[in-house]
Amino acid sequence: MSFGASAMRSGVLIAGLIMALIPTLADAHNCKCRNRGTMFELGQTSCLKVDGGSYLARCEMKLNVSSWTKVQDGCPVTQRLPQQSTRIN
């Protein structure tokens, strides 16, 4: 076997190993967003309070950096319904 063929096989082997590791490296790049000390996964939403106002935002990737993207003005509000009294006869 010639030196060129040996070098070619080594190059193909190295390229194959790199290609096999790419998904693992992508998983290791596990980006998250932070809001008020809480970490959020990509795709999760949170109410952000900025300069006295608030808005709903989603954690997304922009140019390889995790970032909040505004979804809507204001934040959803939940209210408890008053309990209805039940009469026992």
MOMO-V436692 format. One record per residue. N is the residue number from 1. RES is the residue in one small letter. PHI is phi in degrees with one decimal (* if undefined). BURIAL is 1 if it has 24 or more other ideal C-beta (glycine too) atoms within 12 Angstrom, else 0. D_FIRST is the distance of its C-alpha to the first C-alpha in whole Angstrom. Layout:
n={N,N}
res={RES,RES}
phi={PHI,PHI}
burial={BURIAL,BURIAL}
d_first={D_FIRST,D_FIRST}
This chain:
n={1,2,3,4,5,6,7,8,9,10,11,12,13,14,15,16,17,18,19,20,21,22,23,24,25,26,27,28,29,30,31,32,33,34,35,36,37,38,39,40,41,42,43,44,45,46,47,48,49,50,51,52,53,54,55,56,57,58,59,60,61,62,63,64,65,66,67,68,69,70,71,72,73,74,75,76,77,78,79,80,81,82,83,84,85,86,87,88,89}
res={m,s,f,g,a,s,a,m,r,s,g,v,l,i,a,g,l,i,m,a,l,i,p,t,l,a,d,a,h,n,c,k,c,r,n,r,g,t,m,f,e,l,g,q,t,s,c,l,k,v,d,g,g,s,y,l,a,r,c,e,m,k,l,n,v,s,s,w,t,k,v,q,d,g,c,p,v,t,q,r,l,p,q,q,s,t,r,i,n}
phi={*,-83.3,-60.9,-62.8,-67.5,-65.8,-64.7,-64.1,-63.4,-62.1,-63.2,-65.3,-62.7,-63.4,-61.4,-63.5,-64.2,-62.3,-63.1,-70.3,-85.9,-56.5,-60.6,-65.6,-65.9,-65.7,-67.5,-68.7,-85.9,-91.8,-82.8,-139.4,-108.4,-120.8,-143.5,50.9,82.7,-106.1,-90.7,-125.1,-73.8,-57.6,96.3,-78.7,-113.9,-155.1,-87.5,-99.9,-110.0,-134.7,49.6,81.7,-110.5,-142.9,-153.6,-85.8,-135.5,-114.2,-76.4,-139.4,-98.7,-132.5,52.0,63.9,-131.1,-71.4,-153.2,-89.5,-115.1,-63.6,-102.4,-159.7,-70.4,71.8,-124.1,-60.5,-121.4,-106.6,-128.3,-85.6,-76.9,-62.3,-70.3,-88.1,-76.8,-111.4,-90.1,-104.1,-94.2}
burial={0,0,0,0,0,0,0,0,0,0,0,0,0,0,0,0,0,0,0,0,0,0,0,0,0,0,0,0,0,0,0,0,1,0,1,0,0,0,0,1,0,0,0,0,0,1,1,1,0,0,0,0,0,0,0,0,1,1,1,0,0,0,0,0,0,1,0,1,0,0,0,0,0,0,0,0,0,0,0,0,0,0,0,0,0,0,0,0,0}
d_first={0,4,7,8,7,7,10,11,11,13,15,16,17,19,21,21,23,25,26,27,29,31,34,34,35,37,39,39,41,44,47,50,54,57,60,63,61,59,56,55,52,51,53,56,59,62,65,65,68,68,71,73,72,69,67,64,61,57,54,51,48,49,46,44,48,50,53,57,57,61,62,66,69,70,69,70,73,74,77,79,82,85,85,88,90,91,94,95,98}
